[in-house]
Amino acid sequence: MFDRDCSKTMFLVLGLLLSLYAAAEEHNTPLAKSKTAAAKQADVVAVVDPAPATRLKASATAKPPEAEAIVEKAPPMPPVVINAPEPVARNKPHKTVVPRRVALASPSARAETPPPATENVAPAAPPHSLHWSYEGPTGPQAWARMSPEFARCGSGERQSPIDIREGMKVDLEPIIFEYRPSPFKVIDNGHTIQANVGGWNSMRVMGRRFRLVQFHFHRPSEEAIDGRQFEMVVHLVHKDSEGRLGVVAVLVDGGVRQPAIQAVLNNLPLEKGEEVAAATNLDLAQILPESKKYFTYMGSLTTPPCSEDVLWVVMKQPVQASVDQLDLFSRMYPMNARPIQSAAGRMIKESN
């Protein structure tokens, strides 16, 4: 009896559980399916559209009422972003870095664009640096064509040297030479041997005072007197306070040794362009002739740029130099004299 009652009870309980399970299954299946579909739809909308709530509401209109209610009440799901950059912290200032643009010009454009002007651009070569000479293609006949600054060498009307003839004999004032022993330096400038003189040495002539700057040599003499040229000539170059030049020409014949010329030869530099300071002073008065009579005329430099308005004083009496002194200079410069130029009717004065 008891066993039958227990069996009936168990069957009743089992039937009740099955009924409850069936009811629950019937009630829960639509909810689970709707929830799953809504979640998938939300995931898709989150990826495609930054406004998921609006799209979810529109896409869920075809769903059962239960699903729509559940979706509207469900909390919004975070959007799924693929390959998004890391977020920038809002509490820190953000500095925008602007990349620098580099313009790459084409090779042709770079070639056509001139370089910027600088202060280190090399200047044009001065006229005296041009390679002129006394012979050949760069000799006196070509000087005027070598540079515009040398134009006077071909077109000038008062060029030097000249052949001094038929000077007007007048009572010229005597030249006052104020020469004294002075320091000097010797340089071979590529055209002659030159002595740069220190101290204060001057000459007074025609009411003007000129200071001696340097003297140099030409062989044979550039000047001629009545058609005669001499073994050598010494040109003593002076300058006054206004920058005007006065050149004294001392003619040199063969004879005894000349002490001033020897002092220069003793200090010859070993290299061209090298300036050598002499250890002793030079007595410049030794280079002048005993007689101070002279010719004078207006002429030019006898080397490029052949500038005119130079006062020339040519001493009438020559001085002497020994054969070995003349030969020594000839070994360096056998000929460095400009040819005779036309006097062109210039006035030449001669002291009585």
Secondary structure as UniProt FT lines:
FT   HELIX           2..48
FT   HELIX           52..59
FT   HELIX           60..62
FT   HELIX           65..73
FT   TURN            90..91
FT   HELIX           107..112
FT   TURN            119..120
FT   HELIX           127..129
FT   HELIX           136..138
FT   HELIX           140..142
FT   HELIX           143..146
FT   HELIX           148..150
FT   HELIX           152..155
FT   STRAND          162..164
FT   STRAND          168..170
FT   STRAND          176..178
FT   STRAND          181..182
FT   STRAND          184..188
FT   STRAND          193..197
FT   STRAND          202..205
FT   TURN            206..207
FT   STRAND          208..218
FT   STRAND          224..225
FT   TURN            226..227
FT   STRAND          228..229
FT   STRAND          232..239
FT   TURN            241..242
FT   STRAND          245..254
FT   HELIX           259..265
FT   TURN            266..267
FT   TURN            272..273
FT   STRAND          275..277
FT   STRAND          282..283
FT   HELIX           284..287
FT   STRAND          294..300
FT   TURN            304..305
FT   STRAND          308..315
FT   STRAND          319..321
FT   HELIX           323..332
FT   TURN            344..345
FT   STRAND          349..351
//
